[in-house]
Amino acid sequence: MEGAIKCARKYHAVNGALERVRIITFERAFHGRTLATLAAGGQKKYLEGFGPVVEGFDQVPFGDLAAVKRAIGPTTAAILIEPIQSEGGGVHVVDNQFLRELRELCDTNGLLLVLDEVQTGMGRTSDLFAFQHTGVTPDIMALAKALGGGFPMGAFLTTAAAGKGMTAGTHGSTFGGNPLAMAAGNATLDVMLAPGFFDKMRRNALLLKQRLAEIKDRHPAVIAEIRGEGYLVGLRAMVPNGQLVDALRAEKVLAVAAGDNVVRLLPPLIVSEAEIGEAIARLYRAATALEHAAEKAQVAQEATG
Ligand SMILES: Cc1ncc(COP(=O)(O)O)c(C=O)c1O
């Protein structure tokens, strides 16, 4: 994401618009933990204790096109958004129409559209990139997570036009482009781009969604809503989300909390139908355990009350 932000600023600089440095972002976004990306995300709990907030980000309410328009000025360089707000927004899918409108705003105002596909990219939503099923193409996109199939690596991609300022030597890092990471990325692409990979994933993702919907219907006191796309799933919890994470962990299912009292399920992209069945069985057990615990607590309260 640092590279993507630098690329957006550099594009305007080499076009002679040195003043165009500001980036519009959205409330409840999460773009990473470097100083600049903390500022881009704008979440107080992550910024606290790290000194002055990096300048250059204008945050507007999520989904508010009028606010985006108001925020655009002569110093604006780009609009930055996650196709699905995950960490902060609690698996909140951005409306396609909104993305199209952002694209239009960028085109009419000479801005770059930057997508943070760190979480959604590399297959997570059943397409190689989430933007592919939105009808909107970004100018710059950040990737990581599944890019190396478990081996740590990140990258940003740009169109030829948007990347024109990033000539050799303008960006780099100690481990950037290292041969082991590149080999891991290459091997990951061999798997993902093999015929049928995403078809199978789409079928399994649908199955997962249907089975989760059944759990929600049977345990409405635990799960209120199923959100997300592909294997980026959010369960909005009726109990505190940390309790659901703990109950799942007791069943040896790893999940992670997100904003809006959501629990994220992020299965491996190669998960099998049988493994989905096993995970669902464990989710049922976790939901049942939480319901029993709530009933017990209520009985105890009535007894003492
Ligand atoms: C949407 C998004 N962007 C960026 C990042 C990168 O974060 P970090 O700087 O912690 O690697 C993450 C990590 O979870 C993410 O979910």
The ligand as an SDF file (V2000), in Angstrom:
LIG
                    3D

 16 16  0  0  0  0  0  0  0  0999 V2000
   -7.2350   -4.3180    3.2820 C   0  0  0  0  0  0  0  0  0  0  0  0
   -5.8500   -4.4240    3.8040 C   0  0  0  0  0  0  0  0  0  0  0  0
   -4.9020   -3.5960    3.3550 N   0  0  0  0  0  0  0  0  0  0  0  0
   -3.6440   -3.6550    3.7750 C   0  0  0  0  0  0  0  0  0  0  0  0
   -3.2450   -4.5910    4.7080 C   0  0  0  0  0  0  0  0  0  0  0  0
   -1.7960   -4.6560    5.0640 C   0  0  0  0  0  0  0  0  0  0  0  0
   -1.5470   -4.5540    6.3880 O   0  0  0  0  0  0  0  0  0  0  0  0
   -0.0680   -4.6210    7.0080 P   0  0  0  0  0  0  0  0  0  0  0  0
    0.5550   -3.2990    6.8400 O   0  0  0  0  0  0  0  0  0  0  0  0
   -0.3470   -4.9740    8.4220 O   0  0  0  0  0  0  0  0  0  0  0  0
    0.6620   -5.6850    6.2620 O   0  0  0  0  0  0  0  0  0  0  0  0
   -4.1870   -5.4780    5.2390 C   0  0  0  0  0  0  0  0  0  0  0  0
   -3.8260   -6.4530    6.2640 C   0  0  0  0  0  0  0  0  0  0  0  0
   -4.6100   -7.0620    6.9250 O   0  0  0  0  0  0  0  0  0  0  0  0
   -5.5290   -5.4050    4.7720 C   0  0  0  0  0  0  0  0  0  0  0  0
   -6.4780   -6.2310    5.2130 O   0  0  0  0  0  0  0  0  0  0  0  0
  1  2  1  0
  2  3  1  0
  2 15  2  0
  3  4  2  0
  4  5  1  0
  5  6  1  0
  5 12  2  0
  6  7  1  0
  7  8  1  0
  8  9  2  0
  8 10  1  0
  8 11  1  0
 12 13  1  0
 12 15  1  0
 13 14  2  0
 15 16  1  0
M  END
$$$$
